[in-house]
Amino acid sequence: MSSSEELIDIEQITVGHYNQSAARFWEGTRDHDVSQNRKALLRHIKGEGPFHLLDFGCGPGRDLSAFKELGHKPVGLDGSSRFCEMARQHSGCEVLEQRFLDLDLPQATFDGVFANASLFHVPKSHLPKVLGHIHDCLKPTGVFFASNPRGDNHEGWSGNRYGSWHDDTEWCRFARDAGFKELEHYYRPTGKPRHEQPWLATVWAK
């Protein structure tokens, strides 16, 4: 998928799905324990907090609230207007309403970017541009965390949501091509055989 018309359709339909199912999504994910992922981001950031963090694809605000409770200064970002409303309500944090394919991020501002289960919605043709924006919005010593569902490098529709299911090699190539240096990777959920760990978590230095 590469034409501007196709990209607009992909984004509008996917965001529309989340707007329509926002309350159901919140109930289904609010208690998911992703503290392992938050800790992975924070332990690699140099210096003393509180850290200025961007929760990229923050959804209804679960992780925004968790970062705030830890004493940090998180800012959310999501393309769903309903998610943005919910995230502001649940966390009390600033939340930017921006579509992933039309980002306007401040330069060299954040100590860390947390992209938990969000970047797989970006079509491969546009992923280098999105990763470039993330790279540029980080401070020189900034850290980038991403968790994505693993797959066989196909992309397409799953119901009314568009996704790209990268294998380990392809995802890491995209990140390295954007200028990132790998710090750590692991598979989730922990304690399972690899074939029962559908999520790849990676941590990167700018």
Rosetta blueprint (number, residue, H / E / L):
1 M L
2 S L
3 S L
4 S H
5 E H
6 E H
7 L H
8 I H
9 D H
10 I H
11 E H
12 Q H
13 I H
14 T H
15 V H
16 G H
17 H H
18 Y H
19 N H
20 Q H
21 S L
22 A H
23 A H
24 R H
25 F H
26 W H
27 E H
28 G H
29 T H
30 R L
31 D L
32 H L
33 D L
34 V L
35 S H
36 Q H
37 N H
38 R H
39 K H
40 A H
41 L H
42 L H
43 R H
44 H H
45 I L
46 K L
47 G L
48 E L
49 G L
50 P L
51 F L
52 H E
53 L E
54 L E
55 D E
56 F E
57 G L
58 C L
59 G L
60 P L
61 G L
62 R H
63 D H
64 L H
65 S H
66 A H
67 F H
68 K H
69 E H
70 L L
71 G L
72 H L
73 K E
74 P E
75 V E
76 G E
77 L E
78 D E
79 G L
80 S L
81 S H
82 R H
83 F H
84 C H
85 E H
86 M H
87 A H
88 R H
89 Q H
90 H H
91 S H
92 G L
93 C L
94 E L
95 V E
96 L E
97 E E
98 Q L
99 R L
100 F L
101 L L
102 D L
103 L L
104 D L
105 L L
106 P L
107 Q L
108 A L
109 T L
110 F E
111 D E
112 G E
113 V E
114 F E
115 A E
116 N E
117 A L
118 S L
119 L H
120 F H
121 H H
122 V L
123 P L
124 K L
125 S L
126 H L
127 L H
128 P H
129 K H
130 V H
131 L H
132 G H
133 H H
134 I H
135 H H
136 D H
137 C H
138 L E
139 K E
140 P E
141 T E
142 G E
143 V E
144 F E
145 F E
146 A E
147 S E
148 N E
149 P E
150 R L
151 G L
152 D L
153 N L
154 H E
155 E E
156 G E
157 W E
158 S E
159 G L
160 N L
161 R E
162 Y E
163 G E
164 S E
165 W E
166 H L
167 D L
168 D H
169 T H
170 E H
171 W H
172 C H
173 R H
174 F H
175 A H
176 R H
177 D H
178 A L
179 G L
180 F L
181 K E
182 E E
183 L E
184 E E
185 H E
186 Y E
187 Y E
188 R E
189 P L
190 T L
191 G L
192 K L
193 P L
194 R H
195 H H
196 E H
197 Q L
198 P L
199 W E
200 L E
201 A E
202 T E
203 V E
204 W E
205 A E
206 K L
